[in-house]
Structure formats: structure tokens, C-alpha cells
Amino acid sequence: MFSLLSLGLVLALLKSGLAAVYDDPGQLPMDKQYDFVIVGAGTAGNVIAARLAENASTSILIVEAGRNNVGFDSYLITIPFFGPQASPHTTFDWNYTTIPQEPLNNQLIAYPRGYVLGGSSSTNYMVYTRGSSDDYDRFADLAGDDGWNWDNLFPYALKGHNETGQYIPSIHGTDGPLLTSIYGYPADTDDRVIAATAELSEEFPWNPDHNSGNMLGVSWMHSTIGGPLRSSSATAYLEPALRNHSNLDLVYNSQVTRLIQNGEIEGLPVFTTVEFARNPTAPRYNVSATREVILSAGAIGTPQILMLSGIGRSLDLAAVGIKPIIDLPEVGQNLVDHPLLPIQWNVDSNGTMDPIYRAEAALEAALEQYYANGTGRLAANGVSTQMAFLRLPENSSILAEFGDPTSGPGSPHYELAFADGFFTTSQTNPTSGSYFSIINVVVTPTSRGAITLASNDPFQHPTIDPKILSTDYDVNVMIESVKAAQRFAAAHAWDGYITGPYIGSVNTTTDDGIKEYLSRWATTIKHPFCTARLSKEDGEGVVDGQLLLKKAKGVRIVDASVFPIIPAGHPQAMVYIIAERAADVIKAAWGM
């Protein structure tokens, strides 16, 4: 009999395992030596920790700012359907907010990032897309290292585990730690989406598996779900490593406040000491790595820590009272994110997910089924079962005017995800009715923002300005995405099902109407990247092709911040893959 109560045993298992787990930095033995100190127990950090711990002669400490992933409210990050409720405005989230976004009517928008073991892999929508082979090849070219290209990284992609479903078995692993699967419950719209794809096959071709390196077309959505539970970097990598290895320690509820310089090597400053504290008024503690500090605090946290450490644009650091040590002007710059815009239609159906969204009797029935045997709607991704990745036509006036920012002909310009109910992250959900939604995403945006320090207080959130939809290219691609969504919804497959546009989407029939609509309802899909980007060129970027911090010694960065481009898809799979290879790069560097 399945029960989420079994999750309450996780902490006991960790305490009975080989590793030491601390929930207060004051508990950490300050005289203990570690070869590696990893900042951040998120998507990438846990991969690095688990892989380094495989070498028994190596000692590792992970320092995590956020909370444990077990507790009375852990259903939000374990039951797949509730994933969208895990952030923002919860204890699992950093609860960041942007500055006013001019293209969005100067709204301040929530900017969720995971504040929990597993980081955003514990709070995201669990979508698993590896991305296009073109993106990996471009990453390798910008890094000056063929080890990052698709062919060489593909073996790392196979370190996931996949359940039987609609996919190509030969391109998926079967024995890796991360669990992925296809939909766990048939949606009311499945047959109609597939029929529309057949009807409109020229524009919306069927793709048997998005994760082959060729993303284009419509396919089943893969999710990081194993059986009835979310699979995160905490459950897939961290918890098994803590149970099985005595050389890996973890301290959480411990925010890193800065890296401290502790010498020079070859005329370059060395940063192998990490300072951290439980809260603003608590004592600050230091721990030093004998080999490397590995920053895996994410696209917001990593540049913030660098700048607090005196590493960044010197004039900006001095302006907030921080003594500049390394002038790296691109720290915190080049912030890029995927803008999201859902549109909805009224449907004639009693089978959508809307009653569950509204916590009606259907939710009680779904909960009863889920707790009884781990099946039903709650065991599935509550957002979508199919998605499309599409390109603008070659003769597009947008491409003629602005050029093509994608990595190649196999990379999409935009995404459509099909939701069996009223999906939104910005609107108020209606209290009645049944709906079909198409989620529009610009996956190769050209808008660039920045992360900057609001002050020298490490516990004050940084200033976040993603500049969502701030370029004409991004706005025009979003308009074309909405038009494509409307063409898809106009297929005969929807006859008798779709009864008309939802009242809020009525005016999205003209370019001006779509612009007005997106200025009200567009937001982030929560995919920040590139704020400590790599570059093989001297004088550019923040890290080199081996992810080592430039102009310094002792620091490597492994997280979404180092990407030189944003992946044209949901990025967690690519972060996992890059982290797997980065672990081998670190091992090779130290002869492990």
C-alpha cells in the first residue's frame, strides 16, 4: 500500500547513513578538512557531490541555504500534480521579485527559485527535454572544448532512468539515478491533440521523441517523475550518496555570504574559503577546501555570491561598499529567460483537470486514489501531456529583419504546450467552467537583463531585471506563437469540443490585441541562465571552457549561470547532463 508517510523516514535514513547531515552551521566541526566545498545542493550541485563521493579518498561538504525537502508540507514537492504550487510564496522558494518590467505594464513579477534540497529540481514543473543537438554543439564551440558537444555528451544523457511509454527506448537509459517517465494519466485532450497533429502535419509534424537531439514537432512530454513521486536531484543523487558514502557531509539552512581570498598562486587570488551563516543575525562560519570550491548556487545565487566576494564589475561593487578584488564585468550580466504566455479556450467537457485545480470533490477523489495506490491524476504532471517545439518558416519576415538567434536548423524558435484545463501563472483561475490551454514560450529569446547587488548585505535579495520581452524579435516571435496556437486549436479535431475563446483571450486575434494581452499576462517560465557565462576568449565571460573562474584560482562554477546560451527547451535535463560531464572534468583535473 502506497503512503506518503513513508517520506517521513527519509531524515531517519539519512541520520542512520554514513554521511553527517547538519541543519545548523553551528553544528559543523570547524576543524574538519574537506577537499571540495560545494555551494548549493541544487540540480547541478547534487550531481557533482554524488559523483565526487564515489571516490572514497575524497572528502566533500555541501553547503545549502535552503530547507530540507521533508516536512508536513512536502506533498507540494513530492506529489507531481502539485508541482506548480511549490512556488512562489512558499517556504520552498527564495521568493525573489523582479524590478518593474516595462514591456509587462511595469509589473513586478515573482521570480521563483528553489530554496530547498534539490533546488529548483524540487520545485519546477518536472519537464524533461534534453534540448537540440545544435545547442550542445554551439556550447562546445563557445567553450572551445568538443567534450561539450552532443555526440560526446550523449552518454551522460543516458545516465537517466526511463519507464516504458511513448518514446524511443534506444535513446534513454534504464539504470541511472534520475527517474523520468511519460504521462501517468490519460488526459481529456490526448486524442484530439494527436488528431490535430495528423490533420495539420505540415506545420505540426509528429515527433516520436523530443529527446533524440531533434526537438522539432509535437511529442509526448517527458517528466522527472518516477512511479508516483517527483524525481529531483535531492532524491536521485543527494539522498543515495548521503546514505552510501562516509566522505560526503551536508549542512543546510546555511546561506553562503561570500568567498574569502586566502592567498595567491601565480599572481592570481585564491578563493578556497567559504563563509556562511544561518540568518542575518547569526554567527558567520568559515570552512576551506583543500582543492576547489564549486559554486552551484544557480543563475541568481552564483553571481550574487561572486559580487559579495569582490568579484564582478569594479565600479558597481565599490558603489555598494564592496572592495573589488577581481574585475570581471560580466558577472551578473547576460541574464536571459524564456517568456511564457498562456491562452485559453472554453470547452464542452466534464473531463478536464479544472475541478481538481479548483479543489472540488474531484480533488478528494484523486487524493483518495493517490494515497491508496499511487495512481491517478495526482501521480502525473499537472500541466501538460504533449508539447510542440517549432521554427518560424525560412521566409519569415522576423528572421529577415532580426536574423536567426537559434543554434541551427534543428533548434526551435518557440514552444506550444497543451494543457487539459485552465493553465496560468499570472491570471486568476475562473471558479467554474472547463478549459483547454496552450502555453506559448519563446525559447530562443534575445532579451538580456542582469543581476546586480542592491546592497552589500548578503541576506538582501539582489536586484533582478530579466527584461522579459524587451526586444522586438521576442515580441514578434510570441505573436507568431500565439497565431500558431490558434491555428492548432482551429483544427477539425476540436470540433464540438472547443466552444470559443475564454473571455480573457478574445482579443488575441490581431497583432495589437496579442501585444496588449501579453503586456498584461506574459511572465517568466522560470528559466534564468547565462549570468556567469563561459567563454574561451580572454577578456570575455566569467569562466573558461573547463568552468574555472577567470582571473582566480580555486573556484569552479557548475550551474545554469555558466551557459553561454539559453537552451531552446526546458533546461533541467541539460543542466543535469552538463553537471555529469563537469564531475568527470573535476575528477580528471585532480587525478581521481
MARTOR-344589 format. One line per field, with one value per residue (C-alpha): residue in three letters; z negated, x negated, y negated. Coordinates in Angstrom, 3 decimals. Layout:
# residues N
gukol ala/...
w Z/...
u X/...
v Y/...
***
This chain:
# residues 592
gukol met/phe/ser/leu/leu/ser/leu/gly/leu/val/leu/ala/leu/leu/lys/ser/gly/leu/ala/ala/val/tyr/asp/asp/pro/gly/gln/leu/pro/met/asp/lys/gln/tyr/asp/phe/val/ile/val/gly/ala/gly/thr/ala/gly/asn/val/ile/ala/ala/arg/leu/ala/glu/asn/ala/ser/thr/ser/ile/leu/ile/val/glu/ala/gly/arg/asn/asn/val/gly/phe/asp/ser/tyr/leu/ile/thr/ile/pro/phe/phe/gly/pro/gln/ala/ser/pro/his/thr/thr/phe/asp/trp/asn/tyr/thr/thr/ile/pro/gln/glu/pro/leu/asn/asn/gln/leu/ile/ala/tyr/pro/arg/gly/tyr/val/leu/gly/gly/ser/ser/ser/thr/asn/tyr/met/val/tyr/thr/arg/gly/ser/ser/asp/asp/tyr/asp/arg/phe/ala/asp/leu/ala/gly/asp/asp/gly/trp/asn/trp/asp/asn/leu/phe/pro/tyr/ala/leu/lys/gly/his/asn/glu/thr/gly/gln/tyr/ile/pro/ser/ile/his/gly/thr/asp/gly/pro/leu/leu/thr/ser/ile/tyr/gly/tyr/pro/ala/asp/thr/asp/asp/arg/val/ile/ala/ala/thr/ala/glu/leu/ser/glu/glu/phe/pro/trp/asn/pro/asp/his/asn/ser/gly/asn/met/leu/gly/val/ser/trp/met/his/ser/thr/ile/gly/gly/pro/leu/arg/ser/ser/ser/ala/thr/ala/tyr/leu/glu/pro/ala/leu/arg/asn/his/ser/asn/leu/asp/leu/val/tyr/asn/ser/gln/val/thr/arg/leu/ile/gln/asn/gly/glu/ile/glu/gly/leu/pro/val/phe/thr/thr/val/glu/phe/ala/arg/asn/pro/thr/ala/pro/arg/tyr/asn/val/ser/ala/thr/arg/glu/val/ile/leu/ser/ala/gly/ala/ile/gly/thr/pro/gln/ile/leu/met/leu/ser/gly/ile/gly/arg/ser/leu/asp/leu/ala/ala/val/gly/ile/lys/pro/ile/ile/asp/leu/pro/glu/val/gly/gln/asn/leu/val/asp/his/pro/leu/leu/pro/ile/gln/trp/asn/val/asp/ser/asn/gly/thr/met/asp/pro/ile/tyr/arg/ala/glu/ala/ala/leu/glu/ala/ala/leu/glu/gln/tyr/tyr/ala/asn/gly/thr/gly/arg/leu/ala/ala/asn/gly/val/ser/thr/gln/met/ala/phe/leu/arg/leu/pro/glu/asn/ser/ser/ile/leu/ala/glu/phe/gly/asp/pro/thr/ser/gly/pro/gly/ser/pro/his/tyr/glu/leu/ala/phe/ala/asp/gly/phe/phe/thr/thr/ser/gln/thr/asn/pro/thr/ser/gly/ser/tyr/phe/ser/ile/ile/asn/val/val/val/thr/pro/thr/ser/arg/gly/ala/ile/thr/leu/ala/ser/asn/asp/pro/phe/gln/his/pro/thr/ile/asp/pro/lys/ile/leu/ser/thr/asp/tyr/asp/val/asn/val/met/ile/glu/ser/val/lys/ala/ala/gln/arg/phe/ala/ala/ala/his/ala/trp/asp/gly/tyr/ile/thr/gly/pro/tyr/ile/gly/ser/val/asn/thr/thr/thr/asp/asp/gly/ile/lys/glu/tyr/leu/ser/arg/trp/ala/thr/thr/ile/lys/his/pro/phe/cys/thr/ala/arg/leu/ser/lys/glu/asp/gly/glu/gly/val/val/asp/gly/gln/leu/leu/leu/lys/lys/ala/lys/gly/val/arg/ile/val/asp/ala/ser/val/phe/pro/ile/ile/pro/ala/gly/his/pro/gln/ala/met/val/tyr/ile/ile/ala/glu/arg/ala/ala/asp/val/ile/lys/ala/ala/trp/gly/met
w 0.000/1.048/-1.502/-1.500/-5.206/-4.172/-3.158/-6.827/-7.086/-4.823/-7.563/-9.770/-6.908/-6.388/-10.069/-10.092/-6.942/-6.606/-5.968/-8.503/-7.996/-9.868/-9.914/-11.596/-10.621/-14.290/-14.397/-11.729/-13.111/-12.142/-12.380/-9.723/-6.363/-3.009/0.430/2.092/0.775/2.958/2.596/3.351/3.113/6.272/9.667/10.545/7.079/6.021/9.194/8.542/4.886/5.629/8.382/6.405/3.399/5.493/4.820/1.213/0.687/1.405/-1.188/-0.220/-2.042/-0.581/-1.964/-1.165/-2.050/-1.912/-3.929/-3.959/-1.399/-4.060/-6.234/-6.778/-3.530/-1.445/0.637/2.683/3.912/3.980/5.458/9.140/9.786/7.075/8.585/9.798/6.211/4.812/5.750/5.366/1.935/0.096/-2.214/0.669/2.635/2.375/3.189/5.365/7.188/10.261/10.671/12.847/16.299/18.767/21.543/18.970/17.933/15.398/13.311/10.628/11.247/8.961/9.872/8.320/7.455/5.253/1.612/0.622/1.042/4.760/5.581/8.482/9.437/6.318/7.259/11.061/13.325/13.898/17.690/19.104/22.526/23.388/26.000/29.579/30.632/32.195/28.754/27.372/30.393/30.017/26.300/27.225/29.834/27.411/24.748/27.136/25.959/28.069/24.881/24.507/27.916/28.467/29.515/26.527/24.004/25.188/22.964/19.972/21.071/20.748/17.020/16.514/15.957/18.094/17.676/20.569/22.597/25.818/26.542/28.401/25.961/27.616/26.687/22.993/20.105/17.820/14.732/13.904/10.709/12.202/12.934/15.961/17.495/19.963/18.817/15.861/16.617/19.955/20.472/21.859/24.794/25.796/28.747/30.075/29.891/31.822/34.348/34.864/35.458/38.160/39.705/39.698/40.183/42.382/39.675/36.643/37.540/35.069/33.415/31.741/29.108/28.350/26.547/29.583/30.228/32.806/30.946/33.795/33.905/31.434/28.978/25.626/22.746/20.536/16.825/13.931/12.243/11.003/10.136/8.127/6.984/8.274/9.004/8.105/7.679/3.940/4.288/7.235/6.294/2.851/0.620/2.018/1.781/-1.838/-2.725/-0.970/-1.447/-4.622/-2.749/-1.982/-4.542/-4.204/-6.098/-5.139/-6.499/-5.866/-3.409/-1.870/-2.373/-0.389/0.728/-1.076/0.572/-1.226/0.750/4.277/6.760/9.855/9.115/9.050/5.949/4.429/3.130/1.302/-1.928/-2.179/-4.715/-5.683/-8.310/-9.289/-9.146/-9.179/-12.939/-13.423/-13.718/-10.491/-9.980/-7.610/-6.005/-3.487/-0.595/-0.065/3.669/5.025/4.147/6.593/6.933/7.817/6.390/9.652/12.071/9.276/6.307/8.035/9.384/6.093/4.135/6.590/6.288/2.486/2.646/4.566/7.965/10.635/12.212/10.013/10.177/9.267/6.337/4.973/5.254/2.655/0.381/1.508/2.147/5.696/5.888/9.430/12.196/14.139/15.751/16.988/13.553/13.245/16.795/19.801/17.772/20.225/19.575/21.524/21.567/21.156/22.251/21.880/23.836/23.068/24.683/23.260/23.868/23.696/21.377/17.859/18.073/17.741/14.739/13.776/10.904/9.334/9.806/8.004/5.104/5.744/4.999/7.813/5.783/2.829/5.099/6.714/3.308/2.132/5.201/4.953/1.290/1.799/4.590/6.052/9.273/10.967/11.986/8.995/9.985/13.328/14.363/13.775/16.653/19.979/21.706/25.122/26.311/29.615/30.486/33.718/36.005/37.905/41.664/43.571/45.383/42.124/42.145/38.491/39.447/42.389/40.130/36.965/38.034/36.541/32.924/32.789/32.738/36.015/38.179/35.593/32.822/32.277/32.018/29.869/27.903/27.508/24.551/24.445/21.086/20.219/18.164/17.360/17.047/15.857/13.571/13.782/14.136/11.681/12.254/13.105/10.472/12.947/16.451/18.378/20.435/22.818/22.688/24.950/23.259/25.557/24.876/26.793/26.410/28.186/26.742/27.471/24.436/21.933/18.356/15.294/11.651/9.538/5.828/4.036/1.130/-0.465/-2.772/-1.630/-3.092/-0.985/2.313/5.360/7.962/10.689/14.107/16.735/19.213/20.376/23.932/24.226/27.856/30.966/32.018/28.822/29.066/32.712/32.102/29.249/31.585/34.156/31.432/30.394/34.027/34.410/31.260/32.663/35.937/33.963/31.912/35.134/36.462/37.105/34.365/31.864/33.446/30.792/28.010/28.141/27.933/28.158/26.694/22.978/22.352/21.451/24.760/27.013/28.339/29.299/32.949/34.123/33.569/31.482/29.474/28.754/27.727/25.310/23.947/23.428/21.692/19.090/18.761/20.011/17.339/16.811/17.245/14.514/16.605/15.762/17.438/18.523/15.599/15.268/18.833/20.145/22.915/24.440/25.220/22.905/21.618/22.103/19.898/16.303/16.575/19.128/21.083/18.035/15.961/13.896/12.645/14.707/13.130/9.997/8.556/6.566/7.900/10.478/11.350/12.365/12.777/15.238/14.841/16.920/20.057/22.913/24.461/23.056/24.142/26.574/24.329/20.681/19.268/16.281/18.389/19.959/16.511/15.305/18.382/18.154/14.431/15.109/17.519/15.239/12.490/14.815/15.716/11.994/11.384/14.275/13.076/9.695/10.905/9.270
u 0.000/-1.448/-1.696/-3.497/-4.011/-6.976/-8.724/-8.986/-11.538/-13.980/-15.556/-15.910/-17.560/-19.986/-20.855/-21.466/-23.567/-27.257/-27.261/-26.933/-23.891/-23.580/-20.640/-22.605/-26.065/-26.975/-26.903/-29.567/-33.009/-35.102/-38.372/-37.312/-39.110/-37.353/-38.873/-35.839/-33.223/-30.126/-27.920/-24.353/-22.525/-20.538/-20.202/-23.901/-25.441/-23.974/-25.205/-28.740/-28.604/-27.337/-29.877/-32.855/-31.792/-32.248/-35.983/-36.332/-39.596/-37.922/-36.052/-33.161/-30.978/-27.769/-26.535/-22.889/-20.982/-17.528/-15.436/-15.116/-12.871/-10.939/-8.183/-4.434/-4.119/-6.407/-3.446/-3.919/-7.316/-6.624/-3.137/-3.696/-0.352/-1.019/-4.350/-3.037/-2.014/-5.531/-6.473/-6.332/-5.218/-6.156/-8.988/-10.428/-11.175/-13.614/-10.588/-12.508/-10.726/-11.912/-12.085/-9.294/-9.211/-8.390/-7.034/-4.696/-2.998/-5.788/-4.666/-6.917/-6.776/-7.584/-10.866/-10.841/-13.996/-14.164/-15.129/-15.296/-17.459/-17.290/-16.985/-14.677/-14.619/-12.447/-10.059/-9.945/-7.244/-9.328/-9.523/-12.458/-13.741/-17.396/-17.405/-18.617/-21.950/-22.653/-22.613/-25.203/-27.436/-27.223/-28.030/-31.138/-32.205/-31.864/-33.744/-36.493/-36.071/-34.488/-33.784/-30.652/-29.163/-26.112/-27.971/-30.300/-27.626/-25.032/-26.442/-25.851/-22.238/-21.818/-22.535/-18.822/-16.238/-13.125/-9.860/-8.028/-5.912/-5.727/-9.400/-12.357/-13.931/-17.358/-17.981/-17.113/-18.995/-17.499/-19.676/-20.622/-19.538/-17.171/-13.721/-11.783/-8.519/-5.780/-2.313/-0.962/2.715/4.547/5.718/9.087/7.308/4.782/6.662/7.606/4.032/2.792/5.626/4.878/1.234/2.231/4.618/2.046/-1.047/-2.896/-3.008/-2.775/-4.579/-4.642/-7.985/-8.316/-10.731/-11.855/-14.918/-16.718/-18.544/-15.894/-13.213/-11.048/-7.418/-4.800/-5.623/-4.712/-6.117/-8.690/-8.695/-11.063/-8.552/-9.258/-6.198/-4.002/-6.704/-8.788/-12.381/-14.730/-18.463/-17.816/-16.047/-18.062/-21.579/-21.896/-19.959/-21.541/-25.001/-24.452/-23.275/-26.115/-29.214/-31.001/-33.064/-30.134/-28.704/-25.788/-24.861/-21.598/-19.831/-23.233/-23.480/-26.866/-27.636/-30.876/-34.059/-37.184/-40.546/-43.236/-46.397/-47.758/-49.074/-50.947/-49.872/-46.163/-43.956/-42.882/-39.314/-39.005/-37.373/-33.587/-31.756/-28.182/-25.533/-22.074/-20.469/-21.422/-21.954/-23.585/-27.344/-29.279/-31.383/-34.225/-35.284/-38.106/-38.540/-41.963/-41.272/-38.300/-35.202/-32.457/-29.761/-26.400/-24.090/-22.240/-21.821/-20.781/-22.776/-26.115/-26.616/-25.350/-27.972/-30.712/-29.878/-29.671/-33.171/-34.591/-34.379/-32.476/-32.225/-34.533/-32.598/-29.334/-30.945/-32.513/-29.153/-27.658/-30.684/-32.436/-36.164/-36.787/-39.308/-38.754/-37.304/-35.014/-32.438/-30.154/-29.325/-25.554/-25.144/-23.544/-20.554/-18.252/-14.967/-12.102/-8.946/-5.663/-2.143/0.866/4.087/7.283/10.478/13.834/14.571/17.627/16.299/16.565/13.196/10.664/8.438/10.309/12.333/9.081/7.485/10.475/10.247/13.720/14.905/12.702/9.627/10.812/11.367/7.963/6.271/8.010/6.815/3.296/2.832/4.353/2.070/0.056/2.057/4.419/4.155/2.083/-0.688/-1.028/-2.359/0.463/-0.463/-0.621/-0.929/-2.176/-4.231/-5.452/-8.768/-8.538/-10.511/-9.457/-9.299/-12.506/-10.883/-9.741/-9.910/-11.046/-14.142/-14.757/-14.680/-16.359/-18.353/-18.134/-19.366/-18.944/-21.914/-20.942/-18.119/-17.217/-16.588/-13.125/-12.087/-9.028/-7.138/-3.483/-2.434/1.100/2.882/6.031/7.547/7.106/3.360/1.911/-0.792/0.340/4.144/6.901/8.350/12.061/14.334/16.378/16.250/13.963/10.987/8.187/4.963/1.970/-1.149/-3.326/-7.049/-9.776/-12.637/-15.369/-14.840/-17.193/-16.238/-19.087/-18.866/-21.092/-21.521/-23.061/-23.577/-21.045/-23.476/-26.445/-24.076/-24.169/-20.708/-19.110/-17.824/-19.720/-18.139/-16.696/-15.890/-15.272/-13.897/-11.252/-10.048/-12.160/-13.201/-11.050/-12.253/-10.922/-7.580/-7.133/-8.004/-5.487/-2.860/-3.630/-3.476/-0.009/1.138/-0.221/1.630/4.850/4.342/3.818/6.974/8.940/8.295/11.388/10.174/11.512/14.971/17.641/15.058/13.743/16.741/14.911/12.074/12.002/13.139/9.630/8.282/10.998/8.908/5.890/6.945/4.758/1.126/2.138/4.548/1.860/-0.570/1.976/2.685/-0.983/-1.649/0.914/0.316/-3.136/-5.619/-8.663/-8.723/-11.401/-14.474/-17.206/-20.574/-23.937/-24.798/-28.343/-28.723/-31.667/-33.933/-37.097/-38.168/-40.356/-38.631/-35.140/-32.810/-33.243/-34.505/-36.621/-35.788/-36.556/-34.162/-37.016/-36.584/-38.718/-41.462/-41.360/-42.334/-40.336/-36.805/-34.782/-31.154/-28.705/-25.115/-22.843/-24.786/-27.753/-25.755/-26.790/-23.324/-19.946/-18.814/-15.908/-13.742/-13.085/-16.591/-16.833/-17.903/-20.731/-21.875/-21.970/-23.935/-26.452/-26.914/-27.566/-30.336/-31.674/-32.098/-34.353/-36.275/-36.887/-37.942/-40.395/-41.830/-42.659/-43.664/-40.657
v 0.000/-3.362/-6.155/-9.469/-8.949/-6.820/-10.044/-10.911/-8.134/-9.915/-12.000/-8.938/-7.087/-9.939/-10.055/-6.327/-6.509/-7.090/-10.837/-13.628/-15.862/-19.163/-21.572/-24.358/-25.632/-25.808/-22.001/-21.620/-20.585/-23.584/-21.661/-19.152/-19.322/-18.932/-18.541/-20.110/-22.528/-22.672/-25.739/-24.745/-21.406/-22.086/-20.455/-20.592/-20.668/-17.343/-15.660/-16.926/-15.864/-12.368/-11.737/-13.059/-10.984/-7.833/-8.258/-7.125/-9.019/-12.366/-14.450/-16.731/-19.243/-20.667/-23.984/-24.705/-27.889/-26.351/-23.952/-20.200/-18.560/-16.625/-18.048/-18.344/-20.328/-18.119/-16.913/-20.104/-18.886/-15.154/-14.680/-15.526/-17.212/-19.798/-20.871/-24.263/-25.082/-24.601/-28.159/-31.080/-32.338/-29.147/-28.091/-26.076/-29.238/-32.156/-34.356/-36.775/-39.591/-41.465/-45.190/-46.692/-45.113/-47.850/-45.577/-43.998/-47.235/-47.823/-44.868/-43.424/-39.699/-36.797/-35.126/-31.642/-29.663/-26.572/-27.206/-23.550/-20.489/-19.762/-23.450/-24.160/-20.472/-20.103/-22.922/-23.070/-21.654/-18.494/-18.858/-16.892/-17.973/-17.435/-20.170/-20.162/-18.732/-22.141/-23.781/-21.363/-21.796/-25.566/-25.254/-23.237/-25.769/-28.682/-26.706/-25.661/-22.059/-19.312/-17.399/-19.516/-18.659/-16.453/-13.319/-13.429/-14.387/-11.885/-9.085/-11.365/-11.798/-8.036/-8.257/-8.820/-6.069/-5.828/-3.981/-2.332/-4.752/-6.703/-7.263/-5.735/-3.231/-3.234/-6.877/-6.517/-4.970/-2.347/-2.270/-5.870/-7.665/-10.258/-8.848/-10.102/-8.983/-9.820/-10.865/-8.934/-9.516/-9.921/-13.492/-14.517/-16.152/-13.455/-12.002/-15.439/-16.756/-13.737/-14.035/-17.738/-16.861/-14.389/-16.913/-19.736/-17.617/-20.104/-22.762/-20.454/-17.210/-14.342/-13.664/-10.243/-11.576/-15.143/-13.854/-12.438/-15.721/-16.666/-18.601/-19.828/-18.759/-17.550/-14.799/-13.319/-15.314/-13.622/-14.441/-13.789/-11.517/-8.009/-5.956/-8.321/-10.767/-13.666/-12.698/-15.552/-15.915/-15.514/-12.174/-10.857/-11.956/-13.515/-11.133/-7.927/-9.498/-10.523/-7.045/-5.260/-7.415/-8.488/-11.093/-13.407/-15.828/-18.237/-21.380/-23.102/-26.204/-27.782/-30.659/-31.366/-35.036/-35.256/-33.538/-34.726/-35.190/-33.217/-33.791/-33.958/-31.437/-32.590/-36.133/-35.229/-35.442/-32.136/-31.774/-28.464/-29.665/-29.838/-31.996/-31.143/-31.822/-30.647/-34.104/-37.803/-37.985/-34.576/-33.972/-33.534/-30.438/-29.590/-26.351/-25.921/-23.499/-21.971/-21.626/-23.581/-25.496/-24.560/-27.220/-25.685/-28.311/-28.923/-31.797/-34.172/-32.924/-32.348/-35.892/-37.332/-35.359/-36.333/-40.011/-39.829/-38.323/-41.280/-39.593/-41.489/-44.921/-47.009/-50.282/-48.549/-46.734/-49.897/-51.659/-49.269/-49.333/-46.157/-46.235/-44.971/-42.137/-40.836/-42.988/-40.648/-42.942/-40.171/-38.745/-39.027/-40.280/-38.488/-37.252/-35.512/-33.740/-32.198/-34.349/-32.480/-33.387/-31.052/-31.425/-29.539/-28.270/-27.191/-23.512/-21.266/-18.591/-17.244/-15.504/-18.326/-18.935/-22.115/-20.575/-19.382/-22.803/-24.323/-21.844/-20.458/-16.910/-15.640/-16.573/-14.492/-11.500/-11.974/-12.218/-9.057/-7.157/-8.535/-7.719/-4.274/-3.075/-5.970/-6.221/-8.642/-12.278/-13.339/-10.918/-12.726/-16.105/-18.551/-20.838/-19.033/-15.677/-16.839/-19.770/-21.175/-22.815/-24.768/-27.052/-30.110/-29.466/-30.115/-33.044/-34.651/-38.433/-38.241/-36.274/-38.579/-41.634/-40.362/-37.318/-33.840/-33.529/-29.746/-27.388/-25.749/-24.375/-21.734/-24.269/-25.760/-29.389/-28.777/-26.148/-25.223/-23.078/-21.700/-21.781/-19.871/-22.680/-26.373/-26.887/-30.172/-31.507/-35.130/-35.231/-34.431/-30.984/-31.005/-29.498/-27.480/-26.063/-23.719/-24.832/-23.948/-25.967/-26.355/-27.661/-29.785/-30.131/-31.982/-29.500/-31.487/-34.975/-37.865/-39.988/-40.305/-41.509/-41.488/-40.554/-43.336/-43.872/-46.018/-46.360/-44.618/-42.701/-39.054/-38.474/-41.198/-39.898/-41.130/-43.371/-41.125/-42.564/-39.864/-42.441/-39.975/-40.593/-43.749/-43.185/-43.441/-39.986/-38.374/-40.158/-39.215/-35.560/-35.451/-36.895/-34.199/-31.538/-32.691/-32.644/-29.110/-28.072/-29.463/-27.582/-24.397/-24.984/-25.635/-22.112/-19.980/-17.663/-20.207/-20.479/-20.039/-20.296/-23.859/-26.195/-29.515/-31.558/-32.263/-35.815/-36.957/-35.666/-37.106/-39.985/-37.863/-37.853/-40.747/-41.676/-44.663/-42.555/-39.976/-42.734/-44.164/-40.685/-39.816/-43.135/-42.045/-38.319/-37.351/-36.275/-34.086/-30.340/-30.363/-29.511/-32.074/-31.443/-32.882/-35.215/-33.815/-32.655/-30.694/-31.918/-30.548/-34.115/-36.164/-39.274/-37.811/-35.826/-34.689/-31.102/-29.264/-26.123/-23.957/-26.115/-27.590/-31.145/-33.512/-35.646/-33.474/-30.117/-27.626/-28.230/-26.351/-27.085/-24.366/-25.507/-27.329/-30.567/-29.302/-28.527/-30.828/-30.430/-29.537/-26.051/-26.135/-23.997/-23.221/-23.282/-20.953/-17.946/-19.941/-21.124/-17.516/-16.449/-19.294/-18.572/-14.890/-15.761/-18.514/-15.916/-13.919/-17.094/-17.730/-14.145/-14.293/-17.597/-16.045/-12.585/-10.947
***
